[in-house]
Amino acid sequence: MKKLAHFAFAAAVMASAVTGAATVFPTSAAAQEQPWATVTYFSGGRPVGTAEWYCSGDVIYNGQTTNYDYETYAYHFMCP
């Protein structure tokens, strides 16, 4: 009976890990391709947000992108 409890606990942990992983990774086309350019926003010398541009036309913003001191650009490649 004790082994059955261990198996049930392990199965519950695995199930929660699988469902958690599914929500962490977005399934949009932009999330599956690499960005062609990235902008990093800085405030007080620390990065506070990013913007990523994709060839599909999508732009994904993360963190603070409206109130910052300066920004840096990184170009990775050109879209076809």
LUMFIFI-263765 format. One line per field, with one value per residue: residue number from 1; z, x, y of N, C-alpha, C in turn; residue in one letter; chain. Coordinates in nm, 4 decimals. Example, Ala and Ser with C-alpha at 12.3 -4.5 7.8 and 13.67 -1.06 7.14 Angstrom:
<nodes>
tise: (1:2)
n.c3: (0.7800:0.7080)
n.c1: (1.3190:1.2850)
n.c2: (-0.5690:-0.2250)
ca.c3: (0.7800:0.7140)
ca.c1: (1.2300:1.3670)
ca.c2: (-0.4500:-0.1060)
c.c3: (0.7800:0.7870)
c.c1: (1.3200:1.2900)
c.c2: (-0.3300:0.0030)
zavo: (A:S)
lovex: (A:A)
</nodes>
This chain:
<nodes>
tise: (1:2:3:4:5:6:7:8:9:10:11:12:13:14:15:16:17:18:19:20:21:22:23:24:25:26:27:28:29:30:31:32:33:34:35:36:37:38:39:40:41:42:43:44:45:46:47:48:49:50:51:52:53:54:55:56:57:58:59:60:61:62:63:64:65:66:67:68:69:70:71:72:73:74:75:76:77:78:79:80)
n.c3: (0.0000:0.0711:-0.1368:-0.3451:-0.2722:-0.3046:-0.5829:-0.6707:-0.5750:-0.7233:-0.9815:-0.9674:-0.9309:-1.1710:-1.3537:-1.2843:-1.3448:-1.6209:-1.7129:-1.6179:-1.7680:-2.0173:-2.0099:-1.9866:-2.2258:-2.5001:-2.7865:-3.0205:-3.3564:-3.3560:-3.1212:-3.1812:-3.3780:-3.4274:-3.3090:-3.5280:-3.4509:-3.1428:-2.8760:-2.5875:-2.2887:-2.0553:-1.7169:-1.4781:-1.5284:-1.5309:-1.6967:-1.7823:-1.9478:-2.2616:-2.6207:-2.8892:-3.2303:-3.4971:-3.8062:-3.9033:-3.8475:-3.5935:-3.2725:-2.9623:-2.6372:-2.3290:-1.9807:-1.8504:-2.0772:-2.1291:-1.9527:-1.9245:-1.9209:-2.1301:-2.4404:-2.6032:-2.9156:-3.0859:-3.3696:-3.5355:-3.7762:-4.1217:-4.2467:-4.4863)
n.c1: (0.0833:0.2002:0.3817:0.2043:0.1013:0.3307:0.3657:0.1303:0.1690:0.4001:0.2947:0.1091:0.2783:0.4239:0.2151:0.1353:0.3680:0.3830:0.1509:0.2110:0.4389:0.3263:0.1839:0.3824:0.5249:0.4482:0.2332:0.2273:0.3154:0.5185:0.6524:0.7804:0.9665:1.2849:1.3643:1.4215:1.5251:1.6105:1.5199:1.6459:1.5461:1.6608:1.6828:1.8214:2.0609:2.0065:1.8600:1.5200:1.3154:1.2094:1.1772:1.0806:1.1204:0.9631:0.9795:0.7290:0.5819:0.4962:0.5338:0.6741:0.6406:0.8090:0.8158:0.9050:0.8488:0.7868:0.8733:1.1804:1.5425:1.7335:1.7857:1.8948:1.9847:1.9744:2.0545:1.9785:1.9480:1.8428:1.5097:1.3681)
n.c2: (-0.1190:0.1177:0.1574:0.2037:0.4495:0.6067:0.5848:0.7085:0.9661:1.0382:1.0259:1.2341:1.4545:1.4473:1.4906:1.7488:1.8842:1.8505:1.9839:2.2364:2.2981:2.3123:2.5487:2.7364:2.7613:2.9433:2.8935:3.0342:3.1384:3.3259:3.2722:3.0401:3.0921:3.2609:3.5909:3.8699:4.1074:4.2655:4.4726:4.6154:4.7582:4.9967:5.1047:5.3034:5.1791:4.9094:4.6293:4.6486:4.5744:4.4215:4.4154:4.2198:4.1640:3.9956:3.8119:3.7531:3.9734:4.0125:4.1648:4.1256:4.2300:4.2510:4.2993:4.6257:4.8674:5.1273:5.3261:5.4265:5.4756:5.4542:5.2702:4.9685:4.8233:4.5121:4.3428:4.0507:3.9022:3.9346:3.9452:3.7179)
ca.c3: (0.0000:0.0783:-0.2722:-0.4246:-0.2368:-0.3694:-0.7254:-0.6895:-0.5556:-0.8384:-1.0966:-0.9493:-0.9554:-1.3147:-1.4229:-1.2617:-1.4177:-1.7637:-1.7388:-1.5959:-1.8828:-2.1334:-2.0015:-1.9905:-2.3628:-2.5880:-2.9096:-3.1382:-3.4547:-3.3162:-3.0137:-3.2343:-3.4598:-3.3589:-3.3460:-3.6148:-3.3769:-3.0027:-2.8086:-2.4425:-2.2233:-1.9304:-1.6219:-1.3716:-1.5669:-1.5241:-1.7957:-1.7231:-2.0434:-2.3963:-2.7313:-2.9899:-3.3592:-3.5726:-3.9498:-3.9287:-3.8173:-3.4514:-3.1777:-2.8275:-2.5342:-2.1969:-1.8777:-1.8566:-2.2057:-2.1468:-1.8634:-1.9238:-1.9426:-2.2655:-2.4997:-2.6933:-3.0238:-3.1332:-3.4939:-3.5449:-3.9175:-4.2008:-4.2901:-4.6302)
ca.c1: (0.0000:0.2888:0.4342:0.0971:0.0959:0.4454:0.3370:0.0254:0.2317:0.4876:0.2088:0.0524:0.3857:0.4508:0.1025:0.1394:0.4838:0.3508:0.0567:0.2822:0.5265:0.2450:0.1429:0.4994:0.5674:0.3388:0.2298:0.2135:0.4232:0.6285:0.7289:0.8550:1.0772:1.3776:1.3429:1.5261:1.5826:1.5713:1.5477:1.6487:1.5224:1.7361:1.6495:1.9206:2.1674:1.9619:1.7567:1.3865:1.2186:1.2566:1.0835:1.1363:1.0536:0.9650:0.9555:0.5852:0.5201:0.4641:0.6269:0.6408:0.6978:0.8221:0.8649:0.8779:0.8940:0.7379:0.9431:1.3182:1.6432:1.7866:1.7602:1.9977:1.9306:2.0542:2.0006:2.0266:1.9536:1.7401:1.4012:1.3730)
ca.c2: (0.0000:0.2332:0.1776:0.2619:0.5916:0.6716:0.5939:0.8082:1.0975:1.0624:1.0539:1.3674:1.5520:1.4464:1.5526:1.8932:1.9371:1.8530:2.0916:2.3628:2.3230:2.3478:2.6882:2.8233:2.7801:2.9839:2.8160:3.1194:3.1251:3.4139:3.2095:2.9274:3.1405:3.3504:3.7314:3.9263:4.2199:4.2734:4.5982:4.6012:4.8866:5.0078:5.2099:5.2996:5.0882:4.7700:4.5987:4.6409:4.5224:4.3906:4.4041:4.1305:4.1743:3.8709:3.8277:3.7425:4.1019:4.0190:4.2260:4.0795:4.3157:4.1896:4.3896:4.7694:4.9221:5.2641:5.4186:5.3788:5.5791:5.4378:5.1396:4.9161:4.7413:4.3994:4.2880:3.9145:3.8665:4.0028:3.8565:3.6900)
c.c3: (0.0000:-0.0597:-0.3608:-0.3968:-0.3016:-0.5190:-0.7548:-0.6743:-0.6753:-0.9624:-1.0865:-0.9761:-1.1040:-1.3916:-1.4040:-1.3356:-1.5662:-1.7941:-1.7150:-1.7126:-2.0044:-2.1281:-2.0098:-2.1339:-2.4504:-2.7209:-3.0329:-3.2308:-3.4152:-3.2081:-3.0661:-3.3228:-3.3784:-3.3992:-3.4351:-3.5481:-3.2347:-2.9488:-2.6588:-2.3810:-2.0868:-1.8474:-1.5056:-1.4014:-1.5639:-1.6311:-1.7285:-1.8190:-2.1776:-2.4949:-2.8372:-3.1162:-3.4362:-3.7188:-3.9840:-3.9033:-3.6714:-3.3740:-3.0391:-2.7280:-2.4014:-2.0993:-1.9022:-1.9867:-2.2295:-2.0622:-1.8462:-1.9513:-2.0838:-2.3133:-2.5874:-2.7944:-3.0570:-3.2564:-3.5155:-3.6898:-3.9902:-4.2420:-4.4399:-4.7095)
c.c1: (0.0873:0.3477:0.3296:0.0844:0.2109:0.4216:0.2309:0.0824:0.3195:0.4053:0.1477:0.1561:0.4161:0.3389:0.1038:0.2567:0.4539:0.2533:0.1214:0.3711:0.4464:0.2025:0.2608:0.5387:0.4499:0.3472:0.2142:0.3326:0.5434:0.7144:0.8148:0.9704:1.1654:1.3494:1.4562:1.5917:1.5283:1.6105:1.5425:1.6390:1.5912:1.6849:1.7470:2.0336:2.1309:1.8563:1.6207:1.2822:1.2828:1.1411:1.1520:1.0530:1.0729:0.9320:0.8068:0.5121:0.4839:0.5741:0.5818:0.7165:0.6990:0.8742:0.8251:0.9356:0.8461:0.8135:1.0865:1.4128:1.7010:1.7603:1.8774:1.9307:2.0272:1.9843:2.0631:2.0417:1.8460:1.6339:1.4104:1.2752)
c.c2: (0.1248:0.2639:0.2428:0.4115:0.6682:0.6880:0.7001:0.9497:1.1339:1.0958:1.1928:1.4759:1.5611:1.5154:1.7035:1.9563:1.9470:1.9653:2.2266:2.3973:2.3646:2.4936:2.7836:2.8561:2.8195:2.9094:2.9029:3.1010:3.2099:3.3504:3.0950:2.9713:3.2343:3.4948:3.7815:4.0459:4.2186:4.4102:4.5718:4.7407:4.8868:5.1242:5.1977:5.2025:4.9414:4.7451:4.5806:4.5860:4.4947:4.3972:4.3194:4.1409:4.0449:3.8988:3.8208:3.8743:4.1185:4.0907:4.1827:4.1659:4.2412:4.2938:4.5343:4.8253:5.0643:5.3662:5.3692:5.4950:5.5737:5.2954:5.0984:4.8235:4.6299:4.3430:4.1513:3.8676:3.9457:3.9016:3.8340:3.7747)
zavo: (M:K:K:L:A:H:F:A:F:A:A:A:V:M:A:S:A:V:T:G:A:A:T:V:F:P:T:S:A:A:A:Q:E:Q:P:W:A:T:V:T:Y:F:S:G:G:R:P:V:G:T:A:E:W:Y:C:S:G:D:V:I:Y:N:G:Q:T:T:N:Y:D:Y:E:T:Y:A:Y:H:F:M:C:P)
lovex: (A:A:A:A:A:A:A:A:A:A:A:A:A:A:A:A:A:A:A:A:A:A:A:A:A:A:A:A:A:A:A:A:A:A:A:A:A:A:A:A:A:A:A:A:A:A:A:A:A:A:A:A:A:A:A:A:A:A:A:A:A:A:A:A:A:A:A:A:A:A:A:A:A:A:A:A:A:A:A:A)
</nodes>
